[in-house]
Amino acid sequence: LRTLMRRDPEGPIEVPARVTVYRTIVHDEERCLGCGACARNCPADAVEARPPRKDDASVCAGEAGA
């Protein structure tokens, strides 16, 4: 992760699923609520929260019985 922070990325960077860094927001998919608080509170405006994709089966699972 340190080497990723030393260069200016040309777009979103891939971050391992679970990264432990002191005093840094860490993406943990199991705990993520999708609220976007991380993006709103990032002082460097380096976090982008995106809504789930429409083709994600977990999003549509509740609509299957409707």
PDB file of N, CA, C, O and CB in Angstrom:
ATOM      1  N   LEU A   1       0.830  -1.196   0.000  1.00  0.00           N
ATOM      2  CA  LEU A   1       0.000   0.000   0.000  1.00  0.00           C
ATOM      3  C   LEU A   1       0.871   1.256   0.000  1.00  0.00           C
ATOM      4  O   LEU A   1       0.510   2.260  -0.613  1.00  0.00           O
ATOM      5  CB  LEU A   1      -0.942   0.000   1.214  1.00  0.00           C
ATOM      6  N   ARG A   2       2.001   1.205   0.675  1.00  0.00           N
ATOM      7  CA  ARG A   2       2.878   2.373   0.731  1.00  0.00           C
ATOM      8  C   ARG A   2       3.319   2.797  -0.665  1.00  0.00           C
ATOM      9  O   ARG A   2       3.359   3.991  -0.962  1.00  0.00           O
ATOM     10  CB  ARG A   2       4.102   2.078   1.600  1.00  0.00           C
ATOM     11  N   THR A   3       3.650   1.833  -1.525  1.00  0.00           N
ATOM     12  CA  THR A   3       4.094   2.185  -2.875  1.00  0.00           C
ATOM     13  C   THR A   3       2.953   2.758  -3.698  1.00  0.00           C
ATOM     14  O   THR A   3       3.190   3.585  -4.579  1.00  0.00           O
ATOM     15  CB  THR A   3       4.682   0.964  -3.580  1.00  0.00           C
ATOM     16  N   LEU A   4       1.728   2.341  -3.436  1.00  0.00           N
ATOM     17  CA  LEU A   4       0.587   2.908  -4.153  1.00  0.00           C
ATOM     18  C   LEU A   4       0.404   4.384  -3.822  1.00  0.00           C
ATOM     19  O   LEU A   4       0.011   5.172  -4.682  1.00  0.00           O
ATOM     20  CB  LEU A   4      -0.688   2.137  -3.819  1.00  0.00           C
ATOM     21  N   MET A   5       0.688   4.758  -2.575  1.00  0.00           N
ATOM     22  CA  MET A   5       0.485   6.132  -2.138  1.00  0.00           C
ATOM     23  C   MET A   5       1.586   7.072  -2.623  1.00  0.00           C
ATOM     24  O   MET A   5       1.409   8.289  -2.569  1.00  0.00           O
ATOM     25  CB  MET A   5       0.401   6.181  -0.636  1.00  0.00           C
ATOM     26  N   ARG A   6       2.702   6.552  -3.088  1.00  0.00           N
ATOM     27  CA  ARG A   6       3.810   7.400  -3.528  1.00  0.00           C
ATOM     28  C   ARG A   6       3.622   7.933  -4.935  1.00  0.00           C
ATOM     29  O   ARG A   6       4.255   8.924  -5.299  1.00  0.00           O
ATOM     30  CB  ARG A   6       5.099   6.636  -3.454  1.00  0.00           C
ATOM     31  N   ARG A   7       2.782   7.314  -5.728  1.00  0.00           N
ATOM     32  CA  ARG A   7       2.598   7.792  -7.100  1.00  0.00           C
ATOM     33  C   ARG A   7       1.165   8.269  -7.283  1.00  0.00           C
ATOM     34  O   ARG A   7       0.259   7.826  -6.578  1.00  0.00           O
ATOM     35  CB  ARG A   7       2.938   6.678  -8.128  1.00  0.00           C
ATOM     36  N   ASP A   8       0.970   9.159  -8.216  1.00  0.00           N
ATOM     37  CA  ASP A   8      -0.348   9.698  -8.505  1.00  0.00           C
ATOM     38  C   ASP A   8      -1.063   8.729  -9.441  1.00  0.00           C
ATOM     39  O   ASP A   8      -0.653   8.580 -10.592  1.00  0.00           O
ATOM     40  CB  ASP A   8      -0.252  11.127  -9.133  1.00  0.00           C
ATOM     41  N   PRO A   9      -2.120   8.068  -8.977  1.00  0.00           N
ATOM     42  CA  PRO A   9      -2.807   7.109  -9.839  1.00  0.00           C
ATOM     43  C   PRO A   9      -3.553   7.801 -10.970  1.00  0.00           C
ATOM     44  O   PRO A   9      -3.990   8.944 -10.835  1.00  0.00           O
ATOM     45  CB  PRO A   9      -3.774   6.267  -9.022  1.00  0.00           C
ATOM     46  N   GLU A  10      -3.691   7.101 -12.076  1.00  0.00           N
ATOM     47  CA  GLU A  10      -4.417   7.643 -13.222  1.00  0.00           C
ATOM     48  C   GLU A  10      -5.897   7.322 -13.135  1.00  0.00           C
ATOM     49  O   GLU A  10      -6.640   7.607 -14.074  1.00  0.00           O
ATOM     50  CB  GLU A  10      -3.841   7.100 -14.524  1.00  0.00           C
ATOM     51  N   GLY A  11      -6.327   6.759 -12.077  1.00  0.00           N
ATOM     52  CA  GLY A  11      -7.718   6.378 -11.861  1.00  0.00           C
ATOM     53  C   GLY A  11      -7.817   5.655 -10.534  1.00  0.00           C
ATOM     54  O   GLY A  11      -6.886   5.709  -9.730  1.00  0.00           O
ATOM     55  N   PRO A  12      -8.937   4.975 -10.288  1.00  0.00           N
ATOM     56  CA  PRO A  12      -9.080   4.241  -9.037  1.00  0.00           C
ATOM     57  C   PRO A  12      -7.991   3.183  -8.899  1.00  0.00           C
ATOM     58  O   PRO A  12      -7.628   2.523  -9.873  1.00  0.00           O
ATOM     59  CB  PRO A  12     -10.463   3.590  -8.955  1.00  0.00           C
ATOM     60  N   ILE A  13      -7.473   3.028  -7.686  1.00  0.00           N
ATOM     61  CA  ILE A  13      -6.451   2.014  -7.457  1.00  0.00           C
ATOM     62  C   ILE A  13      -7.099   0.784  -6.835  1.00  0.00           C
ATOM     63  O   ILE A  13      -8.073   0.895  -6.091  1.00  0.00           O
ATOM     64  CB  ILE A  13      -5.316   2.561  -6.547  1.00  0.00           C
ATOM     65  N   GLU A  14      -6.562  -0.368  -7.139  1.00  0.00           N
ATOM     66  CA  GLU A  14      -7.045  -1.612  -6.554  1.00  0.00           C
ATOM     67  C   GLU A  14      -6.435  -1.756  -5.166  1.00  0.00           C
ATOM     68  O   GLU A  14      -5.216  -1.689  -5.009  1.00  0.00           O
ATOM     69  CB  GLU A  14      -6.693  -2.840  -7.455  1.00  0.00           C
ATOM     70  N   VAL A  15      -7.270  -1.951  -4.178  1.00  0.00           N
ATOM     71  CA  VAL A  15      -6.819  -2.132  -2.809  1.00  0.00           C
ATOM     72  C   VAL A  15      -7.166  -3.556  -2.401  1.00  0.00           C
ATOM     73  O   VAL A  15      -8.279  -4.013  -2.659  1.00  0.00           O
ATOM     74  CB  VAL A  15      -7.469  -1.081  -1.841  1.00  0.00           C
ATOM     75  N   PRO A  16      -6.245  -4.260  -1.775  1.00  0.00           N
ATOM     76  CA  PRO A  16      -6.560  -5.617  -1.325  1.00  0.00           C
ATOM     77  C   PRO A  16      -7.835  -5.634  -0.484  1.00  0.00           C
ATOM     78  O   PRO A  16      -8.177  -4.633   0.144  1.00  0.00           O
ATOM     79  CB  PRO A  16      -5.390  -6.199  -0.519  1.00  0.00           C
ATOM     80  N   ALA A  17      -8.529  -6.754  -0.471  1.00  0.00           N
ATOM     81  CA  ALA A  17      -9.815  -6.862   0.223  1.00  0.00           C
ATOM     82  C   ALA A  17      -9.733  -6.411   1.674  1.00  0.00           C
ATOM     83  O   ALA A  17     -10.666  -5.787   2.178  1.00  0.00           O
ATOM     84  CB  ALA A  17     -10.317  -8.288   0.164  1.00  0.00           C
ATOM     85  N   ARG A  18      -8.660  -6.710   2.336  1.00  0.00           N
ATOM     86  CA  ARG A  18      -8.527  -6.309   3.738  1.00  0.00           C
ATOM     87  C   ARG A  18      -7.115  -5.788   3.965  1.00  0.00           C
ATOM     88  O   ARG A  18      -6.140  -6.526   3.818  1.00  0.00           O
ATOM     89  CB  ARG A  18      -8.843  -7.498   4.702  1.00  0.00           C
ATOM     90  N   VAL A  19      -7.013  -4.523   4.322  1.00  0.00           N
ATOM     91  CA  VAL A  19      -5.721  -3.885   4.543  1.00  0.00           C
ATOM     92  C   VAL A  19      -5.755  -3.254   5.930  1.00  0.00           C
ATOM     93  O   VAL A  19      -6.725  -2.580   6.280  1.00  0.00           O
ATOM     94  CB  VAL A  19      -5.403  -2.815   3.431  1.00  0.00           C
ATOM     95  N   THR A  20      -4.723  -3.461   6.709  1.00  0.00           N
ATOM     96  CA  THR A  20      -4.644  -2.857   8.031  1.00  0.00           C
ATOM     97  C   THR A  20      -3.617  -1.738   7.990  1.00  0.00           C
ATOM     98  O   THR A  20      -2.428  -1.978   7.780  1.00  0.00           O
ATOM     99  CB  THR A  20      -4.278  -3.913   9.114  1.00  0.00           C
ATOM    100  N   VAL A  21      -4.082  -0.527   8.191  1.00  0.00           N
ATOM    101  CA  VAL A  21      -3.225   0.651   8.185  1.00  0.00           C
ATOM    102  C   VAL A  21      -3.633   1.504   9.380  1.00  0.00           C
ATOM    103  O   VAL A  21      -4.824   1.715   9.610  1.00  0.00           O
ATOM    104  CB  VAL A  21      -3.340   1.454   6.828  1.00  0.00           C
ATOM    105  N   TYR A  22      -2.679   1.987  10.129  1.00  0.00           N
ATOM    106  CA  TYR A  22      -2.963   2.791  11.310  1.00  0.00           C
ATOM    107  C   TYR A  22      -3.570   4.137  10.927  1.00  0.00           C
ATOM    108  O   TYR A  22      -3.034   4.851  10.079  1.00  0.00           O
ATOM    109  CB  TYR A  22      -1.690   3.001  12.125  1.00  0.00           C
ATOM    110  N   ARG A  23      -4.676   4.472  11.551  1.00  0.00           N
ATOM    111  CA  ARG A  23      -5.379   5.748  11.383  1.00  0.00           C
ATOM    112  C   ARG A  23      -5.782   6.024   9.937  1.00  0.00           C
ATOM    113  O   ARG A  23      -5.658   7.153   9.463  1.00  0.00           O
ATOM    114  CB  ARG A  23      -4.511   6.876  11.882  1.00  0.00           C
ATOM    115  N   THR A  24      -6.248   5.033   9.258  1.00  0.00           N
ATOM    116  CA  THR A  24      -6.690   5.176   7.877  1.00  0.00           C
ATOM    117  C   THR A  24      -7.989   4.409   7.704  1.00  0.00           C
ATOM    118  O   THR A  24      -8.170   3.346   8.299  1.00  0.00           O
ATOM    119  CB  THR A  24      -5.607   4.671   6.881  1.00  0.00           C
ATOM    120  N   ILE A  25      -8.885   4.935   6.901  1.00  0.00           N
ATOM    121  CA  ILE A  25     -10.109   4.208   6.595  1.00  0.00           C
ATOM    122  C   ILE A  25      -9.735   2.981   5.786  1.00  0.00           C
ATOM    123  O   ILE A  25      -8.991   3.072   4.810  1.00  0.00           O
ATOM    124  CB  ILE A  25     -11.130   5.103   5.824  1.00  0.00           C
ATOM    125  N   VAL A  26     -10.252   1.840   6.193  1.00  0.00           N
ATOM    126  CA  VAL A  26      -9.946   0.575   5.542  1.00  0.00           C
ATOM    127  C   VAL A  26     -11.242  -0.027   5.021  1.00  0.00           C
ATOM    128  O   VAL A  26     -12.231  -0.105   5.749  1.00  0.00           O
ATOM    129  CB  VAL A  26      -9.227  -0.403   6.516  1.00  0.00           C
ATOM    130  N   HIS A  27     -11.237  -0.450   3.769  1.00  0.00           N
ATOM    131  CA  HIS A  27     -12.429  -1.074   3.193  1.00  0.00           C
ATOM    132  C   HIS A  27     -12.517  -2.518   3.659  1.00  0.00           C
ATOM    133  O   HIS A  27     -11.628  -3.325   3.388  1.00  0.00           O
ATOM    134  CB  HIS A  27     -12.406  -1.001   1.642  1.00  0.00           C
ATOM    135  N   ASP A  28     -13.583  -2.831   4.355  1.00  0.00           N
ATOM    136  CA  ASP A  28     -13.851  -4.201   4.792  1.00  0.00           C
ATOM    137  C   ASP A  28     -15.239  -4.532   4.264  1.00  0.00           C
ATOM    138  O   ASP A  28     -16.244  -4.095   4.826  1.00  0.00           O
ATOM    139  CB  ASP A  28     -13.759  -4.363   6.381  1.00  0.00           C
ATOM    140  N   GLU A  29     -15.294  -5.298   3.195  1.00  0.00           N
ATOM    141  CA  GLU A  29     -16.558  -5.566   2.504  1.00  0.00           C
ATOM    142  C   GLU A  29     -17.608  -6.185   3.427  1.00  0.00           C
ATOM    143  O   GLU A  29     -18.800  -5.930   3.257  1.00  0.00           O
ATOM    144  CB  GLU A  29     -16.314  -6.486   1.320  1.00  0.00           C
ATOM    145  N   GLU A  30     -17.186  -6.988   4.392  1.00  0.00           N
ATOM    146  CA  GLU A  30     -18.132  -7.617   5.310  1.00  0.00           C
ATOM    147  C   GLU A  30     -18.808  -6.602   6.226  1.00  0.00           C
ATOM    148  O   GLU A  30     -19.939  -6.821   6.658  1.00  0.00           O
ATOM    149  CB  GLU A  30     -17.425  -8.666   6.143  1.00  0.00           C
ATOM    150  N   ARG A  31     -18.138  -5.505   6.525  1.00  0.00           N
ATOM    151  CA  ARG A  31     -18.681  -4.502   7.442  1.00  0.00           C
ATOM    152  C   ARG A  31     -19.242  -3.278   6.737  1.00  0.00           C
ATOM    153  O   ARG A  31     -19.895  -2.448   7.370  1.00  0.00           O
ATOM    154  CB  ARG A  31     -17.620  -4.070   8.402  1.00  0.00           C
ATOM    155  N   CYS A  32     -19.001  -3.151   5.440  1.00  0.00           N
ATOM    156  CA  CYS A  32     -19.441  -1.979   4.687  1.00  0.00           C
ATOM    157  C   CYS A  32     -20.959  -1.940   4.591  1.00  0.00           C
ATOM    158  O   CYS A  32     -21.585  -2.928   4.207  1.00  0.00           O
ATOM    159  CB  CYS A  32     -18.822  -1.974   3.285  1.00  0.00           C
ATOM    160  N   LEU A  33     -21.555  -0.796   4.941  1.00  0.00           N
ATOM    161  CA  LEU A  33     -22.998  -0.614   4.862  1.00  0.00           C
ATOM    162  C   LEU A  33     -23.414   0.062   3.563  1.00  0.00           C
ATOM    163  O   LEU A  33     -24.599   0.103   3.233  1.00  0.00           O
ATOM    164  CB  LEU A  33     -23.486   0.198   6.044  1.00  0.00           C
ATOM    165  N   GLY A  34     -22.451   0.588   2.832  1.00  0.00           N
ATOM    166  CA  GLY A  34     -22.760   1.294   1.595  1.00  0.00           C
ATOM    167  C   GLY A  34     -23.329   2.684   1.830  1.00  0.00           C
ATOM    168  O   GLY A  34     -24.009   3.225   0.958  1.00  0.00           O
ATOM    169  N   CYS A  35     -23.065   3.269   2.987  1.00  0.00           N
ATOM    170  CA  CYS A  35     -23.647   4.564   3.348  1.00  0.00           C
ATOM    171  C   CYS A  35     -22.927   5.747   2.708  1.00  0.00           C
ATOM    172  O   CYS A  35     -23.510   6.826   2.593  1.00  0.00           O
ATOM    173  CB  CYS A  35     -23.634   4.725   4.844  1.00  0.00           C
ATOM    174  N   GLY A  36     -21.674   5.572   2.288  1.00  0.00           N
ATOM    175  CA  GLY A  36     -20.921   6.649   1.661  1.00  0.00           C
ATOM    176  C   GLY A  36     -20.247   7.597   2.631  1.00  0.00           C
ATOM    177  O   GLY A  36     -19.686   8.607   2.207  1.00  0.00           O
ATOM    178  N   ALA A  37     -20.286   7.298   3.938  1.00  0.00           N
ATOM    179  CA  ALA A  37     -19.658   8.176   4.929  1.00  0.00           C
ATOM    180  C   ALA A  37     -18.164   8.316   4.678  1.00  0.00           C
ATOM    181  O   ALA A  37     -17.593   9.383   4.901  1.00  0.00           O
ATOM    182  CB  ALA A  37     -19.899   7.645   6.341  1.00  0.00           C
ATOM    183  N   CYS A  38     -17.530   7.249   4.216  1.00  0.00           N
ATOM    184  CA  CYS A  38     -16.087   7.312   3.956  1.00  0.00           C
ATOM    185  C   CYS A  38     -15.789   8.329   2.857  1.00  0.00           C
ATOM    186  O   CYS A  38     -14.833   9.096   2.970  1.00  0.00           O
ATOM    187  CB  CYS A  38     -15.542   5.918   3.559  1.00  0.00           C
ATOM    188  N   ALA A  39     -16.589   8.346   1.806  1.00  0.00           N
ATOM    189  CA  ALA A  39     -16.376   9.283   0.702  1.00  0.00           C
ATOM    190  C   ALA A  39     -16.652  10.719   1.139  1.00  0.00           C
ATOM    191  O   ALA A  39     -15.917  11.632   0.763  1.00  0.00           O
ATOM    192  CB  ALA A  39     -17.269   8.916  -0.491  1.00  0.00           C
ATOM    193  N   ARG A  40     -17.695  10.922   1.921  1.00  0.00           N
ATOM    194  CA  ARG A  40     -18.035  12.279   2.378  1.00  0.00           C
ATOM    195  C   ARG A  40     -16.994  12.842   3.332  1.00  0.00           C
ATOM    196  O   ARG A  40     -16.788  14.055   3.369  1.00  0.00           O
ATOM    197  CB  ARG A  40     -19.395  12.280   3.056  1.00  0.00           C
ATOM    198  N   ASN A  41     -16.334  11.986   4.106  1.00  0.00           N
ATOM    199  CA  ASN A  41     -15.413  12.450   5.141  1.00  0.00           C
ATOM    200  C   ASN A  41     -13.947  12.388   4.761  1.00  0.00           C
ATOM    201  O   ASN A  41     -13.095  12.761   5.568  1.00  0.00           O
ATOM    202  CB  ASN A  41     -15.618  11.659   6.364  1.00  0.00           C
ATOM    203  N   CYS A  42     -13.622  11.933   3.566  1.00  0.00           N
ATOM    204  CA  CYS A  42     -12.221  11.836   3.160  1.00  0.00           C
ATOM    205  C   CYS A  42     -11.669  13.236   2.885  1.00  0.00           C
ATOM    206  O   CYS A  42     -12.145  13.905   1.967  1.00  0.00           O
ATOM    207  CB  CYS A  42     -12.071  10.931   1.903  1.00  0.00           C
ATOM    208  N   PRO A  43     -10.673  13.700   3.657  1.00  0.00           N
ATOM    209  CA  PRO A  43     -10.150  15.052   3.464  1.00  0.00           C
ATOM    210  C   PRO A  43      -9.440  15.239   2.126  1.00  0.00           C
ATOM    211  O   PRO A  43      -9.331  16.366   1.643  1.00  0.00           O
ATOM    212  CB  PRO A  43      -9.203  15.392   4.580  1.00  0.00           C
ATOM    213  N   ALA A  44      -8.959  14.166   1.525  1.00  0.00           N
ATOM    214  CA  ALA A  44      -8.254  14.260   0.243  1.00  0.00           C
ATOM    215  C   ALA A  44      -9.186  14.006  -0.933  1.00  0.00           C
ATOM    216  O   ALA A  44      -8.752  14.036  -2.085  1.00  0.00           O
ATOM    217  CB  ALA A  44      -7.095  13.271   0.203  1.00  0.00           C
ATOM    218  N   ASP A  45     -10.459  13.758  -0.658  1.00  0.00           N
ATOM    219  CA  ASP A  45     -11.443  13.444  -1.697  1.00  0.00           C
ATOM    220  C   ASP A  45     -10.956  12.275  -2.562  1.00  0.00           C
ATOM    221  O   ASP A  45     -11.112  12.275  -3.783  1.00  0.00           O
ATOM    222  CB  ASP A  45     -11.716  14.690  -2.580  1.00  0.00           C
ATOM    223  N   ALA A  46     -10.357  11.273  -1.889  1.00  0.00           N
ATOM    224  CA  ALA A  46      -9.754  10.143  -2.593  1.00  0.00           C
ATOM    225  C   ALA A  46     -10.624   8.896  -2.574  1.00  0.00           C
ATOM    226  O   ALA A  46     -10.246   7.871  -3.142  1.00  0.00           O
ATOM    227  CB  ALA A  46      -8.417   9.825  -1.990  1.00  0.00           C
ATOM    228  N   VAL A  47     -11.788   8.971  -1.927  1.00  0.00           N
ATOM    229  CA  VAL A  47     -12.666   7.807  -1.829  1.00  0.00           C
ATOM    230  C   VAL A  47     -13.930   8.090  -2.620  1.00  0.00           C
ATOM    231  O   VAL A  47     -14.524   9.162  -2.503  1.00  0.00           O
ATOM    232  CB  VAL A  47     -13.002   7.469  -0.343  1.00  0.00           C
ATOM    233  N   GLU A  48     -14.331   7.123  -3.421  1.00  0.00           N
ATOM    234  CA  GLU A  48     -15.548   7.261  -4.220  1.00  0.00           C
ATOM    235  C   GLU A  48     -16.501   6.134  -3.841  1.00  0.00           C
ATOM    236  O   GLU A  48     -16.153   4.959  -3.960  1.00  0.00           O
ATOM    237  CB  GLU A  48     -15.229   7.236  -5.755  1.00  0.00           C
ATOM    238  N   ALA A  49     -17.689   6.483  -3.390  1.00  0.00           N
ATOM    239  CA  ALA A  49     -18.695   5.475  -3.057  1.00  0.00           C
ATOM    240  C   ALA A  49     -19.625   5.340  -4.253  1.00  0.00           C
ATOM    241  O   ALA A  49     -20.158   6.325  -4.763  1.00  0.00           O
ATOM    242  CB  ALA A  49     -19.492   5.856  -1.753  1.00  0.00           C
ATOM    243  N   ARG A  50     -19.804   4.116  -4.683  1.00  0.00           N
ATOM    244  CA  ARG A  50     -20.672   3.858  -5.831  1.00  0.00           C
ATOM    245  C   ARG A  50     -21.829   2.969  -5.401  1.00  0.00           C
ATOM    246  O   ARG A  50     -21.651   2.082  -4.566  1.00  0.00           O
ATOM    247  CB  ARG A  50     -19.879   3.200  -6.992  1.00  0.00           C
ATOM    248  N   PRO A  51     -23.017   3.197  -5.966  1.00  0.00           N
ATOM    249  CA  PRO A  51     -24.141   2.309  -5.653  1.00  0.00           C
ATOM    250  C   PRO A  51     -23.879   0.923  -6.228  1.00  0.00           C
ATOM    251  O   PRO A  51     -23.100   0.785  -7.171  1.00  0.00           O
ATOM    252  CB  PRO A  51     -25.472   2.883  -6.208  1.00  0.00           C
ATOM    253  N   PRO A  52     -24.518  -0.104  -5.675  1.00  0.00           N
ATOM    254  CA  PRO A  52     -24.314  -1.451  -6.214  1.00  0.00           C
ATOM    255  C   PRO A  52     -24.763  -1.538  -7.667  1.00  0.00           C
ATOM    256  O   PRO A  52     -25.673  -0.826  -8.092  1.00  0.00           O
ATOM    257  CB  PRO A  52     -25.068  -2.484  -5.372  1.00  0.00           C
ATOM    258  N   ARG A  53     -24.114  -2.416  -8.418  1.00  0.00           N
ATOM    259  CA  ARG A  53     -24.481  -2.599  -9.824  1.00  0.00           C
ATOM    260  C   ARG A  53     -25.847  -3.260  -9.915  1.00  0.00           C
ATOM    261  O   ARG A  53     -26.202  -4.089  -9.077  1.00  0.00           O
ATOM    262  CB  ARG A  53     -23.418  -3.447 -10.570  1.00  0.00           C
ATOM    263  N   LYS A  54     -26.613  -2.889 -10.938  1.00  0.00           N
ATOM    264  CA  LYS A  54     -27.959  -3.426 -11.113  1.00  0.00           C
ATOM    265  C   LYS A  54     -27.954  -4.925 -11.384  1.00  0.00           C
ATOM    266  O   LYS A  54     -28.939  -5.601 -11.086  1.00  0.00           O
ATOM    267  CB  LYS A  54     -28.657  -2.707 -12.243  1.00  0.00           C
ATOM    268  N   ASP A  55     -26.871  -5.462 -11.942  1.00  0.00           N
ATOM    269  CA  ASP A  55     -26.833  -6.889 -12.237  1.00  0.00           C
ATOM    270  C   ASP A  55     -26.297  -7.721 -11.076  1.00  0.00           C
ATOM    271  O   ASP A  55     -26.039  -8.915 -11.235  1.00  0.00           O
ATOM    272  CB  ASP A  55     -25.993  -7.131 -13.460  1.00  0.00           C
ATOM    273  N   ASP A  56     -26.130  -7.099  -9.914  1.00  0.00           N
ATOM    274  CA  ASP A  56     -25.661  -7.812  -8.731  1.00  0.00           C
ATOM    275  C   ASP A  56     -26.820  -8.633  -8.167  1.00  0.00           C
ATOM    276  O   ASP A  56     -27.832  -8.063  -7.760  1.00  0.00           O
ATOM    277  CB  ASP A  56     -25.099  -6.820  -7.659  1.00  0.00           C
ATOM    278  N   ALA A  57     -26.692  -9.942  -8.136  1.00  0.00           N
ATOM    279  CA  ALA A  57     -27.766 -10.833  -7.700  1.00  0.00           C
ATOM    280  C   ALA A  57     -28.185 -10.574  -6.259  1.00  0.00           C
ATOM    281  O   ALA A  57     -29.354 -10.761  -5.920  1.00  0.00           O
ATOM    282  CB  ALA A  57     -27.336 -12.275  -7.851  1.00  0.00           C
ATOM    283  N   SER A  58     -27.262 -10.149  -5.407  1.00  0.00           N
ATOM    284  CA  SER A  58     -27.616  -9.910  -4.012  1.00  0.00           C
ATOM    285  C   SER A  58     -28.556  -8.724  -3.867  1.00  0.00           C
ATOM    286  O   SER A  58     -29.342  -8.681  -2.921  1.00  0.00           O
ATOM    287  CB  SER A  58     -26.364  -9.682  -3.184  1.00  0.00           C
ATOM    288  N   VAL A  59     -28.495  -7.757  -4.781  1.00  0.00           N
ATOM    289  CA  VAL A  59     -29.376  -6.596  -4.740  1.00  0.00           C
ATOM    290  C   VAL A  59     -30.772  -6.989  -5.195  1.00  0.00           C
ATOM    291  O   VAL A  59     -31.761  -6.517  -4.634  1.00  0.00           O
ATOM    292  CB  VAL A  59     -28.822  -5.457  -5.617  1.00  0.00           C
ATOM    293  N   CYS A  60     -30.864  -7.840  -6.199  1.00  0.00           N
ATOM    294  CA  CYS A  60     -32.147  -8.214  -6.791  1.00  0.00           C
ATOM    295  C   CYS A  60     -32.832  -9.360  -6.057  1.00  0.00           C
ATOM    296  O   CYS A  60     -33.990  -9.661  -6.346  1.00  0.00           O
ATOM    297  CB  CYS A  60     -31.950  -8.593  -8.232  1.00  0.00           C
ATOM    298  N   ALA A  61     -32.153 -10.003  -5.122  1.00  0.00           N
ATOM    299  CA  ALA A  61     -32.718 -11.172  -4.449  1.00  0.00           C
ATOM    300  C   ALA A  61     -34.037 -10.848  -3.754  1.00  0.00           C
ATOM    301  O   ALA A  61     -34.943 -11.681  -3.727  1.00  0.00           O
ATOM    302  CB  ALA A  61     -31.725 -11.722  -3.436  1.00  0.00           C
ATOM    303  N   GLY A  62     -34.152  -9.655  -3.197  1.00  0.00           N
ATOM    304  CA  GLY A  62     -35.386  -9.268  -2.519  1.00  0.00           C
ATOM    305  C   GLY A  62     -36.530  -9.010  -3.473  1.00  0.00           C
ATOM    306  O   GLY A  62     -37.692  -9.073  -3.072  1.00  0.00           O
ATOM    307  N   GLU A  63     -36.227  -8.721  -4.729  1.00  0.00           N
ATOM    308  CA  GLU A  63     -37.262  -8.420  -5.717  1.00  0.00           C
ATOM    309  C   GLU A  63     -37.796  -9.669  -6.394  1.00  0.00           C
ATOM    310  O   GLU A  63     -38.815  -9.605  -7.081  1.00  0.00           O
ATOM    311  CB  GLU A  63     -36.724  -7.473  -6.758  1.00  0.00           C
ATOM    312  N   ALA A  64     -37.125 -10.817  -6.214  1.00  0.00           N
ATOM    313  CA  ALA A  64     -37.508 -12.040  -6.922  1.00  0.00           C
ATOM    314  C   ALA A  64     -38.913 -12.496  -6.550  1.00  0.00           C
ATOM    315  O   ALA A  64     -39.641 -13.010  -7.399  1.00  0.00           O
ATOM    316  CB  ALA A  64     -36.513 -13.150  -6.626  1.00  0.00           C
ATOM    317  N   GLY A  65     -39.298 -12.315  -5.298  1.00  0.00           N
ATOM    318  CA  GLY A  65     -40.617 -12.777  -4.873  1.00  0.00           C
ATOM    319  C   GLY A  65     -41.706 -11.742  -5.058  1.00  0.00           C
ATOM    320  O   GLY A  65     -42.870 -12.029  -4.779  1.00  0.00           O
ATOM    321  N   ALA A  66     -41.371 -10.561  -5.514  1.00  0.00           N
ATOM    322  CA  ALA A  66     -42.359  -9.476  -5.639  1.00  0.00           C
ATOM    323  C   ALA A  66     -43.195  -9.611  -6.882  1.00  0.00           C
ATOM    324  O   ALA A  66     -44.069  -8.780  -7.132  1.00  0.00           O
ATOM    325  CB  ALA A  66     -41.672  -8.131  -5.643  1.00  0.00           C
TER     326      ALA A  66
END
